[in-house]
Amino acid sequence: MCIAAAFFVDSYRFERGTWEWGTDPINNVIVPLVVAPPFFFYLLTKLRQLAIAHHELKSVASTDALTSCLNRRAFTAVVDGYLERMSNQNAPVEGALLVIDVDHFKWVNDRFGHLQGDDALRIIARAIKDSVRDGDPVGRIGGEEFGVFLVGVNSIGSATMAERIRAAISASSFAPSGEPYGLSASVGGVTFDSGSSYQDLFQYADQRLYVAKRSGRNRVDIVPFGNPTYNSVPQLH
């Protein structure tokens, strides 16, 4: 298209409204071939810059600024989108949704201040990301609450991953003003082996999170989706 446009500009006589070859016809070939490639690469450069800018804007819109995790809306969309695709394809689906809540986080803010609290959240987010596989979505779904979506992992693998996350947070180094302070988190989770929705899975995982907290915190509690024990424990909100 660039070469054709160059041919048009070089050969068309606008004042006469006709096509004419120059006195040296070879120029009608050489000029477009010389002019078109730089113009073509200029357009490619601009398109690439636009694509990069679009990607950056999309990343900003879907990323939590403090922890660099997915924000709640993006995390929900990723999980729901995956579950919907698997349901539409009638494909086998297996995995887990984990909800992680920092224990006694209000004490961190009250004792050390909100800036140090932000540092603690960044440390915890890094511990979670380092504990999961590349590509496993990690989202910040509340103030001190995180979500992890595991795909293709059975109940044993999900429990192992959840325990790895809990242990990594407990082993994190957090020393505001040079004073060591132990961080911990409770993990609630639900495993699934058939189609469902994010909302349904989250309700189960959130329920088990509060069971873990009521049982002493700094622990993991995971059940299969549809487990009858879901309704046997009252909410602690």
C-alpha positions in Angstrom: 0.0 0.0 0.0 2.9 2.4 0.8 4.5 1.6 -2.6 1.2 2.1 -4.4 0.7 5.4 -2.6 4.2 6.5 -3.6 3.5 5.5 -7.3 0.3 7.6 -7.1 2.0 10.7 -5.7 4.9 10.4 -8.1 3.0 9.7 -11.4 -0.3 11.5 -11.0 -0.4 15.1 -12.3 -2.9 16.9 -10.1 -2.9 20.0 -12.3 -4.0 18.0 -15.3 -5.8 15.2 -13.6 -4.0 12.6 -15.6 -1.4 9.9 -15.2 1.9 10.6 -16.9 5.3 9.1 -17.0 8.3 11.4 -16.5 10.9 12.1 -19.1 12.9 9.3 -17.4 10.4 6.5 -16.7 12.9 4.6 -14.5 12.3 7.4 -11.9 8.7 6.4 -11.7 9.9 3.1 -10.4 12.9 4.1 -8.3 11.4 7.0 -6.4 8.4 5.0 -5.0 10.7 2.1 -4.1 13.0 4.5 -2.2 10.3 6.6 -0.6 7.9 3.8 0.4 10.0 1.6 2.8 11.0 4.5 5.2 7.3 5.6 5.3 6.3 2.0 5.9 8.7 1.6 8.9 7.6 4.9 10.2 4.0 3.7 10.3 5.1 0.4 12.0 6.9 2.4 14.6 3.9 4.5 15.4 1.7 1.4 15.5 4.1 -0.3 17.9 4.2 2.8 20.2 0.4 2.8 20.2 0.3 -0.9 21.1 2.8 -0.3 24.0 0.8 2.6 25.3 -2.4 0.5 25.1 -0.8 -2.3 27.0 0.5 0.0 29.7 -2.9 1.6 30.2 -4.5 -1.8 30.4 -1.9 -2.9 32.9 -2.5 0.2 35.1 -6.2 -0.4 35.0 -6.0 -4.0 36.1 -3.1 -3.8 38.6 -3.1 -2.9 42.3 -0.7 0.0 42.6 0.6 -1.0 46.0 1.4 -4.7 45.6 1.5 -5.0 41.7 -1.1 -7.9 42.1 -4.2 -7.9 40.0 -6.9 -5.7 41.5 -10.2 -7.2 42.6 -12.1 -6.4 39.4 -9.3 -7.9 37.2 -8.8 -10.9 39.4 -12.6 -11.7 39.3 -12.7 -11.2 35.6 -9.7 -13.6 35.0 -11.2 -16.3 37.2 -14.8 -16.0 35.8 -13.5 -15.8 32.3 -11.5 -19.1 32.7 -14.4 -20.9 34.3 -16.8 -19.7 31.6 -14.5 -20.8 28.8 -14.1 -24.3 30.3 -17.9 -24.5 30.8 -18.6 -23.5 27.2 -16.1 -26.0 25.9 -17.3 -28.8 28.2 -13.7 -29.3 29.1 -12.6 -30.9 32.3 -11.7 -28.4 34.9 -9.8 -28.9 38.2 -8.3 -26.4 40.5 -8.8 -24.3 43.6 -9.5 -20.8 44.8 -7.6 -19.6 47.8 -8.4 -16.5 49.9 -5.6 -15.2 52.2 -6.1 -12.7 54.9 -3.3 -11.2 57.0 -3.7 -11.9 60.7 -4.1 -8.9 63.1 -3.2 -6.5 60.4 -4.9 -3.6 62.2 -2.3 -4.0 64.9 0.5 -3.5 62.4 -1.1 -0.2 61.2 -1.8 0.9 64.8 1.6 0.1 66.1 3.9 1.1 63.3 1.8 3.4 61.1 0.2 3.0 57.6 3.4 3.4 55.7 5.0 0.4 57.5 1.7 -1.4 56.9 2.0 -0.8 53.2 5.5 -2.3 53.4 4.1 -5.3 55.1 1.5 -5.8 52.4 4.2 -5.6 49.7 6.3 -8.2 51.5 3.3 -10.5 51.8 2.3 -10.1 48.2 5.9 -11.0 47.2 5.8 -14.1 49.4 2.6 -15.2 47.8 3.8 -14.7 44.2 7.1 -16.5 45.0 5.1 -19.5 46.4 2.9 -20.1 43.3 3.6 -21.1 39.8 4.3 -18.6 37.0 1.0 -17.7 35.5 -1.1 -18.4 38.6 -3.3 -15.3 39.0 -2.7 -13.5 42.3 -5.0 -10.6 43.2 -5.5 -8.2 46.0 -9.2 -8.4 46.7 -9.4 -6.4 49.8 -7.3 -4.2 52.2 -5.2 -7.0 53.5 -6.9 -9.9 51.7 -5.5 -11.7 48.7 -6.8 -14.3 46.3 -4.9 -17.0 44.3 -6.5 -19.1 41.5 -4.9 -22.5 40.9 -5.6 -24.3 37.6 -5.0 -28.0 37.0 -4.2 -28.7 40.6 -5.9 -31.5 42.6 -7.0 -31.3 46.3 -3.6 -32.5 47.6 -1.7 -30.1 45.4 -3.9 -27.2 46.4 -3.4 -27.9 50.1 0.3 -28.1 49.5 0.3 -24.8 47.7 -1.8 -23.1 50.4 0.5 -24.4 53.1 3.6 -23.2 51.2 2.0 -19.7 51.0 1.2 -19.7 54.7 4.7 -20.8 55.6 6.3 -18.2 53.2 4.4 -15.4 54.8 5.4 -16.6 58.3 9.0 -16.7 57.2 9.0 -13.2 55.7 11.3 -10.6 57.2 9.5 -7.6 58.4 11.4 -5.3 60.8 9.8 -1.8 60.9 12.3 0.7 62.5 14.7 -2.2 63.0 12.2 -4.1 65.3 11.4 -7.6 64.0 7.7 -8.3 63.8 6.3 -11.7 62.9 3.7 -11.7 60.1 1.2 -14.4 59.6 -1.9 -15.1 57.5 -4.8 -17.5 57.4 -5.8 -19.3 54.2 -9.2 -20.5 53.3 -9.8 -22.4 50.1 -12.1 -24.4 48.0 -11.2 -27.1 45.4 -13.4 -27.9 42.4 -13.5 -30.4 39.6 -16.4 -29.1 37.6 -17.8 -25.8 36.3 -18.8 -23.1 38.7 -18.6 -19.3 39.1 -16.2 -17.1 40.9 -18.9 -15.9 43.2 -19.8 -19.5 44.3 -16.2 -20.4 44.8 -15.4 -17.2 46.7 -18.3 -17.8 49.1 -16.9 -21.2 50.0 -13.3 -20.0 50.3 -14.3 -17.0 52.4 -16.2 -19.2 54.7 -13.2 -21.5 55.2 -11.0 -18.4 55.8 -13.0 -17.4 58.8 -13.0 -21.0 60.1 -9.2 -20.9 59.9 -9.2 -17.6 61.8 -11.6 -18.9 64.5 -9.4 -22.0 64.9 -6.4 -19.9 65.9 -5.2 -18.1 62.8 -2.0 -18.8 60.9 -3.4 -22.0 59.4 -5.0 -23.4 56.2 -8.6 -24.7 55.8 -9.7 -26.1 52.4 -12.8 -28.1 51.5 -14.1 -29.4 48.2 -16.8 -27.4 46.4 -20.2 -28.6 47.5 -18.9 -30.0 50.8 -21.9 -30.1 53.3 -19.7 -28.8 56.1 -19.9 -25.4 54.3 -23.2 -24.5 56.0 -22.4 -26.0 59.4 -20.1 -23.2 60.5 -21.6 -19.7 61.1 -20.1 -16.7 59.4 -17.8 -14.6 61.6 -18.3 -11.3 59.8 
